[in-house]
Amino acid sequence: MVSTVYVAKNVYGGDGLGRLGDGRVVFVPGAWAGENVRAEIVEERRNYVKARLVEVVEASPERIDGGTVAGVPGCVYANLSCRGECAAKARQLAEFLERARFDFGEVVSPEADESAMLNYRNKAVYHFARRGGGWAIGYLREPGHEIVEIENDPLAVPAINAKLPEIRRSVLALLTAGPAAVRRDVGRKGVLTVRWSEKTGVKWWIGDAPEELVFRERTCGRTFEVPAGGFYQVNPGVGETLVSAVAGEYAKMSGRTPRLADLYCGVGVFGLCCRARELLGIESGVRSIEFARRNAKSLGADARFVAGRVVANLARLEGADDLAVIVDPPRGGMEPGVARRLGESGAAAIFYVSCDPATMTRDLKELYRNYEIKSVRWFNMFPRTARFETFVALRRRGLEGGAEK
């Protein structure tokens, strides 16, 4: 069945949301807020339906030609302007916070910068698999597991694209030439990773990252060593802005909170860029902690890094009145029990960084019992895709003398 739908907004994930004539909610991928579209129902659920965009009857002024990024898996905003994408993401974040009934003032958005929408990723993960008589190398489209060939990547930094034809030839040679055992082994791994940093250049590998490969990255004027398989922000420019924002908020509190805890600290970037008098980092990844210690030593920082689950190490935050806490958990949010205990810790300030507004909101509900939200800011870390990064600064309620000192 094909229906005409007015799209009221774009929800988190990118789908346009409207209502059918019978009142049911309908989600239409590729339809933008303010548009009238014709959509064919493809899936019906109890409380909503999903539909396929058939025709744009009345287009939004923010609709654009997606060009090279159109059709790239995950690029749900390929045909929406930078301004339209930023407006959609800002509204989505505000709605998460409003539904939780938080008092948060306003959401601070980045400037819409058209020049920063493409060629920003310093790391790309491609899949490869047999296709007909040859091999396909590119991004994986879910849920059908189709591989979309990528010969020039509109999301990757120019340095990666300059090397990509040569890398593809090398991978194809490994898959089609040489001993059969080698070809089978490479084929089973099925994943190609290409990573770049200004100091290390472009490196690539198939399967697991080489243990001996180390990248040198630079953020906020400080150099960090990162294992090839370790986490570092994939958008260097926006990553710099995010870390600077966290460091700036900590600087406002540093007179009151000379101690800083960095939870889910990775290789120590957030904590070490804050230049606290005393730093404690906690991270479950043993290899990441090894590099955090190396980075602290090279930077001459007074820091202690502990390998282990955050929930098992929260007792280290005792005596928290002079403590600020940075939290940068994975997409699934904090481990069960961490948000509640952190909310009861008595820390003067908590700085929460998140790449998923749903799990962030869940965790903030626990923190909000004893903390007030001082500011909310989002960063377009992943342009053209549904995802974005959020930074929420919280202060303990009733903190004597205010936050700054």
C-alpha positions as CSV (number, residue, x, y, z in Angstrom):
1,M,0.0,0.0,0.0
2,V,1.3,3.5,-0.9
3,S,0.3,6.5,1.2
4,T,1.0,10.2,1.2
5,V,2.8,11.1,4.4
6,Y,3.9,14.5,5.9
7,V,7.2,14.1,7.7
8,A,7.2,15.9,11.0
9,K,10.8,15.2,12.0
10,N,13.8,12.9,11.7
11,V,14.2,10.5,14.7
12,Y,17.5,9.2,16.0
13,G,18.8,6.8,13.4
14,G,17.7,9.1,10.6
15,D,14.2,7.9,9.6
16,G,11.6,10.4,8.8
17,L,8.6,10.2,11.1
18,G,5.0,10.9,10.1
19,R,1.5,9.5,10.6
20,L,-0.8,7.6,8.3
21,G,-4.4,8.5,7.8
22,D,-5.5,6.0,10.5
23,G,-3.1,7.6,13.0
24,R,-0.4,5.0,13.0
25,V,3.2,6.2,13.2
26,V,5.2,5.6,10.1
27,F,9.0,5.6,9.7
28,V,10.4,6.5,6.2
29,P,14.2,6.3,5.7
30,G,15.4,9.0,3.4
31,A,12.5,11.4,4.0
32,W,13.3,14.7,5.7
33,A,11.4,16.9,8.1
34,G,8.9,19.2,6.4
35,E,8.5,17.0,3.3
36,N,5.4,15.5,1.8
37,V,6.2,12.1,0.4
38,R,4.6,9.0,-1.0
39,A,5.7,5.9,0.8
40,E,5.0,2.2,0.5
41,I,4.5,0.2,3.6
42,V,7.0,-2.7,3.9
43,E,6.6,-3.8,7.5
44,E,3.7,-3.5,10.0
45,R,4.1,-3.7,13.7
46,R,1.6,-3.3,16.5
47,N,2.4,0.4,17.2
48,Y,4.0,1.6,14.0
49,V,4.9,0.8,10.4
50,K,8.0,1.1,8.3
51,A,7.8,2.3,4.7
52,R,9.9,2.7,1.6
53,L,10.2,6.2,0.1
54,V,8.6,6.1,-3.4
55,E,8.3,9.7,-4.4
56,V,9.1,13.1,-2.9
57,V,5.9,15.2,-3.5
58,E,7.1,18.4,-1.8
59,A,10.8,18.5,-1.0
60,S,12.5,20.1,2.0
61,P,14.8,23.1,1.1
62,E,17.5,21.1,2.8
63,R,17.3,18.1,0.4
64,I,20.5,17.8,-1.7
65,D,22.1,15.5,-4.2
66,G,24.1,13.0,-2.1
67,G,26.8,12.7,-4.8
68,T,29.6,10.2,-4.0
69,V,28.3,9.5,-0.5
70,A,24.9,8.4,-1.7
71,G,24.6,4.6,-1.3
72,V,27.5,4.3,1.1
73,P,26.2,2.0,4.0
74,G,25.4,4.0,7.1
75,C,25.3,7.4,5.4
76,V,21.6,8.0,6.3
77,Y,22.0,11.8,5.8
78,A,23.7,11.6,2.4
79,N,20.8,13.6,0.8
80,L,20.4,16.2,3.6
81,S,22.3,19.4,3.8
82,C,24.8,20.0,6.6
83,R,22.5,22.6,8.1
84,G,19.6,20.1,7.9
85,E,21.6,17.3,9.5
86,C,22.8,19.5,12.3
87,A,19.3,20.6,13.1
88,A,18.0,17.1,13.1
89,K,20.7,15.8,15.4
90,A,20.3,18.8,17.8
91,R,16.6,18.1,18.0
92,Q,17.0,14.4,18.6
93,L,19.4,15.0,21.5
94,A,17.1,17.6,23.1
95,E,14.2,15.1,22.8
96,F,16.1,12.4,24.7
97,L,16.8,14.9,27.5
98,E,13.3,16.3,27.5
99,R,11.7,12.8,27.7
100,A,13.9,12.2,30.8
101,R,12.6,15.4,32.3
102,F,16.0,16.9,32.9
103,D,16.5,20.6,33.5
104,F,19.4,21.2,31.0
105,G,19.0,24.7,29.6
106,E,19.9,24.5,25.9
107,V,21.8,22.2,23.7
108,V,24.9,23.8,22.3
109,S,25.4,22.8,18.6
110,P,28.5,23.0,16.4
111,E,28.5,25.4,13.5
112,A,27.3,23.9,10.3
113,D,30.5,23.4,8.3
114,E,29.9,22.0,4.8
115,S,33.6,21.5,4.3
116,A,33.9,19.1,7.2
117,M,31.2,16.7,6.1
118,L,33.3,14.3,4.0
119,N,36.9,12.9,4.0
120,Y,37.2,13.0,7.8
121,R,37.7,9.4,8.9
122,N,41.3,8.4,9.9
123,K,40.3,4.8,10.1
124,A,38.2,2.6,7.8
125,V,37.1,-1.0,8.2
126,Y,36.2,-2.7,4.9
127,H,34.9,-6.2,4.4
128,F,35.7,-8.5,1.5
129,A,33.9,-11.7,0.2
130,R,33.5,-13.6,-3.0
131,R,31.3,-12.2,-5.6
132,G,30.7,-14.1,-8.8
133,G,34.1,-15.1,-10.1
134,G,36.0,-12.5,-8.1
135,W,36.1,-10.6,-4.8
136,A,34.3,-7.5,-3.5
137,I,36.0,-5.1,-1.1
138,G,34.0,-2.4,0.6
139,Y,31.5,-1.5,3.4
140,L,29.0,-4.0,4.6
141,R,25.4,-3.1,4.2
142,E,23.1,-4.5,6.9
143,P,21.0,-6.5,7.4
144,G,21.6,-8.3,4.1
145,H,25.4,-8.5,4.4
146,E,25.8,-7.1,0.9
147,I,29.3,-5.6,0.3
148,V,29.2,-2.2,-1.4
149,E,32.5,-1.8,-3.4
150,I,34.6,1.1,-2.3
151,E,37.3,2.3,-4.6
152,N,37.4,5.9,-3.4
153,D,36.0,6.4,0.1
154,P,34.1,9.7,0.5
155,L,34.4,9.4,4.3
156,A,38.1,8.6,4.5
157,V,40.8,11.2,4.8
158,P,42.6,12.1,1.5
159,A,45.8,10.2,2.7
160,I,43.8,6.9,2.9
161,N,42.2,7.5,-0.5
162,A,45.6,8.1,-2.1
163,K,46.8,4.7,-1.0
164,L,43.5,2.8,-1.4
165,P,44.0,1.6,-5.0
166,E,47.4,0.2,-4.1
167,I,46.0,-1.4,-0.9
168,R,43.1,-3.0,-2.8
169,R,45.5,-4.5,-5.4
170,S,47.6,-6.0,-2.6
171,V,44.6,-7.5,-0.9
172,L,43.3,-9.0,-4.2
173,A,46.7,-10.4,-4.9
174,L,46.7,-12.1,-1.4
175,L,43.3,-13.5,-2.2
176,T,44.0,-14.8,-5.7
177,A,47.7,-15.6,-6.0
178,G,50.3,-17.6,-4.1
179,P,49.9,-20.7,-1.9
180,A,46.3,-22.0,-1.5
181,A,46.7,-22.2,2.3
182,V,47.6,-18.5,2.4
183,R,44.6,-17.6,0.2
184,R,42.2,-19.5,2.4
185,D,43.6,-18.0,5.6
186,V,43.3,-14.4,4.2
187,G,39.8,-15.1,2.8
188,R,38.5,-16.4,6.2
189,K,39.6,-13.2,8.0
190,G,37.3,-11.2,5.8
191,V,38.2,-7.7,7.2
192,L,40.6,-5.1,6.0
193,T,41.5,-2.1,8.3
194,V,43.2,1.0,7.0
195,R,44.3,3.6,9.5
196,W,46.2,6.9,9.2
197,S,47.8,9.5,11.5
198,E,49.8,12.5,10.5
199,K,52.9,11.3,12.3
200,T,52.7,7.6,11.3
201,G,51.1,7.7,7.9
202,V,48.8,5.1,6.3
203,K,49.0,1.5,7.5
204,W,46.7,-1.4,6.8
205,W,46.2,-5.0,7.9
206,I,43.9,-7.9,7.4
207,G,42.2,-9.5,10.5
208,D,43.5,-8.6,13.9
209,A,45.8,-5.6,14.2
210,P,49.6,-6.3,14.4
211,E,50.8,-6.2,18.0
212,E,54.0,-4.4,17.1
213,L,52.2,-1.6,15.1
214,V,51.9,1.7,17.1
215,F,50.4,5.0,15.9
216,R,51.6,8.3,17.1
217,E,48.7,10.8,17.4
218,R,48.5,14.4,18.5
219,T,45.7,16.1,20.5
220,C,45.7,19.4,22.3
221,G,49.4,19.8,21.7
222,R,50.3,16.5,23.3
223,T,51.6,13.4,21.5
224,F,50.1,10.0,22.3
225,E,51.1,6.5,21.4
226,V,48.2,4.2,20.5
227,P,48.3,0.5,19.6
228,A,47.0,-0.2,16.1
229,G,44.0,-2.0,17.5
230,G,43.4,0.6,20.2
231,F,40.7,3.3,20.3
232,Y,41.3,6.9,19.1
233,Q,38.7,9.3,17.8
234,V,38.1,8.6,14.1
235,N,37.6,12.3,13.3
236,P,40.8,14.1,14.3
237,G,39.5,17.7,13.9
238,V,36.2,17.1,15.9
239,G,38.1,14.9,18.4
240,E,40.4,17.8,19.1
241,T,37.4,20.1,19.7
242,L,35.8,17.6,22.0
243,V,38.9,17.0,24.1
244,S,39.5,20.7,24.4
245,A,35.9,21.2,25.5
246,V,36.3,18.7,28.3
247,A,39.7,20.1,29.3
248,G,38.1,23.6,29.4
249,E,35.3,22.6,31.7
250,Y,37.8,20.8,34.0
251,A,39.9,24.0,34.1
252,K,37.0,25.9,35.6
253,M,36.9,23.3,38.4
254,S,40.6,22.6,38.8
255,G,41.1,24.9,41.8
256,R,38.4,23.0,43.7
257,T,39.2,19.6,42.2
258,P,43.0,19.0,41.9
259,R,42.2,15.2,41.7
260,L,40.8,13.8,38.4
261,A,39.5,10.3,37.7
262,D,39.2,9.2,34.0
263,L,36.9,6.2,33.7
264,Y,37.0,4.1,30.6
265,C,40.2,6.0,29.9
266,G,41.6,4.2,26.9
267,V,45.2,5.4,26.4
268,G,44.6,8.4,28.7
269,V,43.8,11.2,26.2
270,F,41.1,13.0,28.1
271,G,42.7,12.8,31.5
272,L,46.2,13.7,30.3
273,C,45.0,16.7,28.3
274,C,43.3,18.1,31.4
275,R,46.7,18.4,33.1
276,A,45.3,17.6,36.5
277,R,47.6,17.7,39.6
278,E,46.7,14.1,40.3
279,L,45.2,11.7,37.8
280,L,43.7,8.2,38.1
281,G,42.7,6.3,35.0
282,I,40.7,3.1,34.9
283,E,40.2,0.9,31.9
284,S,39.5,-2.8,31.3
285,G,41.8,-3.1,28.4
286,V,45.2,-4.2,29.6
287,R,47.0,-3.1,26.5
288,S,45.4,0.3,26.6
289,I,46.5,0.8,30.1
290,E,50.1,-0.1,29.1
291,F,50.0,2.7,26.6
292,A,48.3,5.1,29.0
293,R,51.2,4.6,31.4
294,R,53.7,5.1,28.5
295,N,51.9,8.3,27.5
296,A,51.9,9.6,31.1
297,K,55.6,8.9,31.5
298,S,56.5,10.7,28.2
299,L,54.4,13.7,29.2
300,G,55.8,13.8,32.7
301,A,52.3,13.6,34.3
302,D,51.6,12.5,37.8
303,A,49.2,9.8,36.9
304,R,48.2,6.3,38.0
305,F,46.4,3.9,35.5
306,V,44.6,0.8,36.7
307,A,43.6,-2.1,34.4
308,G,40.2,-3.6,35.4
309,R,36.5,-3.1,35.2
310,V,35.3,0.3,36.4
311,V,32.6,-1.2,38.6
312,A,35.3,-3.2,40.5
313,N,37.5,-0.1,41.1
314,L,35.0,2.6,42.2
315,A,36.2,2.3,45.8
316,R,39.4,4.2,44.6
317,L,37.2,7.3,44.3
318,E,36.7,7.6,48.1
319,G,37.1,11.0,49.6
320,A,35.7,12.6,46.5
321,D,35.0,16.2,47.6
322,D,38.1,17.4,45.8
323,L,37.6,15.1,42.8
324,A,36.2,15.6,39.3
325,V,35.4,12.5,37.1
326,I,35.5,12.0,33.3
327,V,33.3,9.2,32.0
328,D,33.7,8.1,28.3
329,P,32.1,4.6,28.2
330,P,31.6,2.5,25.0
331,R,28.3,2.8,23.1
332,G,26.5,0.5,25.6
333,G,27.1,3.0,28.4
334,M,28.4,2.4,31.9
335,E,28.5,-1.1,33.4
336,P,25.5,-2.0,35.6
337,G,25.8,-0.3,39.0
338,V,28.4,2.2,37.9
339,A,26.0,5.1,37.3
340,R,24.3,4.7,40.7
341,R,27.5,4.4,42.7
342,L,29.1,7.3,40.8
343,G,26.0,9.4,41.5
344,E,26.5,8.6,45.2
345,S,30.3,9.2,45.2
346,G,30.2,12.8,46.2
347,A,32.6,13.9,43.4
348,A,32.3,17.7,42.8
349,A,31.8,17.4,39.1
350,I,31.2,14.7,36.4
351,F,32.0,15.1,32.7
352,Y,30.1,12.6,30.7
353,V,31.1,11.9,27.0
354,S,28.9,9.6,25.0
355,C,28.4,8.4,21.4
356,D,24.9,7.1,22.2
357,P,22.2,9.4,23.5
358,A,20.0,6.5,24.6
359,T,22.4,4.8,26.9
360,M,23.7,8.2,28.1
361,T,20.2,9.3,29.1
362,R,19.8,6.0,31.0
363,D,23.0,6.7,32.9
364,L,22.2,10.4,33.5
365,K,18.9,9.4,35.3
366,E,21.0,7.9,38.0
367,L,23.5,10.8,38.2
368,Y,20.7,13.4,38.1
369,R,19.5,12.4,41.6
370,N,22.5,14.1,43.1
371,Y,23.9,16.2,40.2
372,E,22.6,19.1,38.2
373,I,23.3,19.5,34.4
374,K,25.4,22.6,33.8
375,S,25.8,22.3,30.1
376,V,25.0,20.0,27.1
377,R,27.0,20.2,23.9
378,W,27.1,17.9,20.9
379,F,29.7,17.3,18.2
380,N,29.2,16.0,14.7
381,M,31.9,13.4,15.0
382,F,30.4,11.2,12.3
383,P,28.9,13.5,9.6
384,R,26.5,11.9,7.1
385,T,25.8,9.1,9.5
386,A,23.2,8.8,12.3
387,R,25.7,9.0,15.1
388,F,27.1,12.0,17.0
389,E,29.0,12.7,20.2
390,T,27.6,14.4,23.3
391,F,29.4,16.1,26.2
392,V,27.4,16.8,29.4
393,A,28.9,18.7,32.3
394,L,27.4,18.0,35.7
395,R,27.9,19.5,39.1
396,R,27.0,18.1,42.5
397,R,23.9,19.6,43.9
398,G,24.4,22.0,46.7
399,L,28.1,22.3,46.1
400,E,29.3,25.0,48.5
401,G,30.8,28.0,47.0
402,G,29.8,27.2,43.5
403,A,31.6,25.2,40.8
404,E,34.5,27.5,40.1
405,K,37.2,28.5,42.5
